[in-house]
Amino acid sequence: MSEFITITSSRFNQATWEENSRYRRERQIDGCIYGSPSPLSSKIVANSLVFIIEMNNTLNKIEGIGLVYNKIQYDKYYMVYETGNYNRYIYKSNYRLDRSELQKCNPDLVKALDKCLFKGKTHLKRGSGITIVPEKLLTSDTCKHLYIRDTLSTIFKEHFKPTEN
């Protein structure tokens, strides 16, 4: 199943990260919500699962990872960010793991993602909206031993598995 989950990234500065966090906190959203000036790439199958890595470019670290369907939310206008263009295309779900939760599950994964996404000539700090993390980056020397897609799938399945009554 995990080979069909696309891994993407969304970039934040400290101000936009705080706007996103405040929006979720004030509306008691346990999951994730992302706004983008453009829709997800047409290379991503409609309604398929997508991991979104939250990149904080001010701190050069990931803040967490959300799991959404490639389905734009049209049910209402979401005012997540002060800059209206960032609210143009909204993706949301109930599934998000914070950096601290990810570190408990797999500290090597967090360390590798910080390095791959923020350092070196292949960093992903530039760009607009939610962009696909290149497969070449996921299989680089820093990341290849972690099988990131499978690892994330396992972590999310374990964390969000239904509890038996």
C-alpha positions as CSV (number, residue, x, y, z in Angstrom):
1,M,0.0,0.0,0.0
2,S,2.8,2.5,0.9
3,E,4.2,2.6,-2.6
4,F,1.1,4.5,-3.7
5,I,1.5,7.2,-1.0
6,T,3.2,10.3,-2.5
7,I,5.6,12.2,-0.2
8,T,5.4,16.0,-0.5
9,S,6.6,19.0,1.5
10,S,5.1,22.3,2.4
11,R,7.3,25.2,3.4
12,F,6.6,27.6,6.3
13,N,8.4,30.5,7.8
14,Q,8.0,31.1,11.5
15,A,5.0,33.5,10.9
16,T,3.1,31.1,8.6
17,W,3.9,28.2,10.9
18,E,2.4,30.1,13.9
19,E,-0.7,31.0,11.8
20,N,-1.2,27.4,10.9
21,S,-0.7,26.2,14.5
22,R,-3.0,28.9,15.9
23,Y,-5.7,28.0,13.4
24,R,-5.6,24.4,14.4
25,R,-5.4,25.2,18.1
26,E,-8.3,27.7,18.1
27,R,-10.6,25.3,16.1
28,Q,-9.5,22.3,18.1
29,I,-8.2,20.5,15.0
30,D,-6.2,17.5,16.1
31,G,-5.2,16.7,12.5
32,C,-3.7,18.8,9.8
33,I,-4.7,21.6,7.5
34,Y,-2.6,23.0,4.7
35,G,-3.2,25.9,2.3
36,S,-1.5,26.4,-1.0
37,P,-1.5,28.9,-3.8
38,S,-1.7,26.0,-6.3
39,P,-3.2,22.6,-6.3
40,L,-1.1,19.4,-5.8
41,S,0.7,18.3,-8.9
42,S,-1.3,16.6,-11.6
43,K,1.2,13.7,-11.3
44,I,-0.5,12.8,-8.0
45,V,-3.5,10.6,-8.5
46,A,-6.8,12.2,-7.4
47,N,-8.0,11.1,-4.0
48,S,-4.8,9.2,-3.3
49,L,-3.0,9.4,0.0
50,V,-0.3,12.0,0.4
51,F,2.2,12.6,3.2
52,I,2.9,16.3,3.7
53,I,6.2,17.1,5.5
54,E,5.9,20.4,7.3
55,M,9.2,22.3,6.7
56,N,10.0,25.3,8.9
57,N,12.5,27.2,6.9
58,T,13.2,29.7,9.7
59,L,14.4,26.9,12.0
60,N,15.6,24.5,9.4
61,K,13.7,21.6,10.9
62,I,10.5,19.6,10.2
63,E,7.6,20.5,12.5
64,G,5.6,17.3,11.7
65,I,4.0,15.3,9.0
66,G,0.3,15.1,7.9
67,L,-1.5,12.5,5.9
68,V,-4.2,13.8,3.6
69,Y,-6.1,12.7,0.5
70,N,-5.4,14.5,-2.7
71,K,-8.8,16.2,-2.5
72,I,-9.3,19.9,-2.3
73,Q,-11.7,21.0,0.4
74,Y,-14.5,23.0,-1.1
75,D,-17.0,22.9,1.8
76,K,-16.2,26.4,3.0
77,Y,-13.6,29.1,2.8
78,Y,-10.8,28.4,5.2
79,M,-8.9,31.5,6.4
80,V,-5.8,29.7,7.8
81,Y,-3.3,32.4,6.7
82,E,-3.4,36.2,6.6
83,T,-2.1,36.1,3.0
84,G,-5.2,35.1,1.1
85,N,-3.4,33.5,-1.8
86,Y,-2.1,30.8,0.7
87,N,-5.7,29.8,1.4
88,R,-6.6,29.2,-2.3
89,Y,-6.4,25.3,-2.2
90,I,-7.0,23.6,1.2
91,Y,-6.1,20.0,2.1
92,K,-7.0,18.7,5.6
93,S,-7.4,15.5,7.6
94,N,-7.5,14.1,11.1
95,Y,-4.0,12.5,10.7
96,R,-0.9,14.5,11.8
97,L,2.1,13.6,13.8
98,D,4.2,16.3,15.5
99,R,8.0,16.3,15.4
100,S,8.1,15.2,19.1
101,E,5.9,12.2,18.3
102,L,8.0,11.3,15.3
103,Q,11.1,11.5,17.3
104,K,9.7,9.1,19.9
105,C,8.9,6.6,17.1
106,N,12.1,7.0,15.0
107,P,14.7,9.7,15.9
108,D,16.9,8.7,12.9
109,L,14.0,9.4,10.5
110,V,13.6,13.0,11.8
111,K,17.4,13.6,11.7
112,A,17.6,12.3,8.1
113,L,14.6,14.3,7.0
114,D,16.1,17.5,8.5
115,K,19.4,16.8,6.7
116,C,17.9,15.8,3.3
117,L,15.3,18.6,3.2
118,F,17.3,21.5,4.5
119,K,21.0,20.9,3.8
120,G,23.2,20.4,0.7
121,K,22.7,21.2,-2.9
122,T,19.4,19.2,-3.2
123,H,17.6,20.9,-0.3
124,L,13.9,21.8,-0.8
125,K,13.8,25.1,1.0
126,R,12.8,26.9,-2.2
127,G,9.5,26.4,-4.0
128,S,5.9,27.4,-3.6
129,G,2.9,25.5,-2.3
130,I,3.0,21.7,-1.7
131,T,5.6,20.0,-3.8
132,I,6.6,16.4,-4.4
133,V,9.8,15.3,-2.7
134,P,11.9,13.8,-5.5
135,E,12.4,10.0,-5.3
136,K,16.1,10.7,-5.8
137,L,16.2,12.6,-2.5
138,L,14.3,9.8,-0.7
139,T,16.9,7.3,-1.9
140,S,19.9,9.4,-1.3
141,D,22.7,8.1,0.9
142,T,21.3,9.9,3.9
143,C,17.8,8.5,3.5
144,K,18.0,5.2,1.6
145,H,18.5,2.9,4.6
146,L,15.4,4.3,6.3
147,Y,12.8,3.3,3.6
148,I,11.0,6.6,4.4
149,R,7.7,5.8,2.6
150,D,7.4,2.4,4.3
151,T,8.6,3.8,7.7
152,L,6.1,6.6,7.6
153,S,3.2,4.3,6.6
154,T,4.1,2.0,9.5
155,I,4.3,4.8,12.0
156,F,1.0,6.3,11.0
157,K,-0.8,2.9,10.9
158,E,0.5,2.1,14.4
159,H,-0.3,5.5,15.8
160,F,-3.8,5.8,14.3
161,K,-4.9,2.2,14.5
162,P,-8.4,1.7,16.0
163,T,-8.4,0.9,19.7
164,E,-10.3,-2.3,20.6
165,N,-13.0,-1.9,23.2
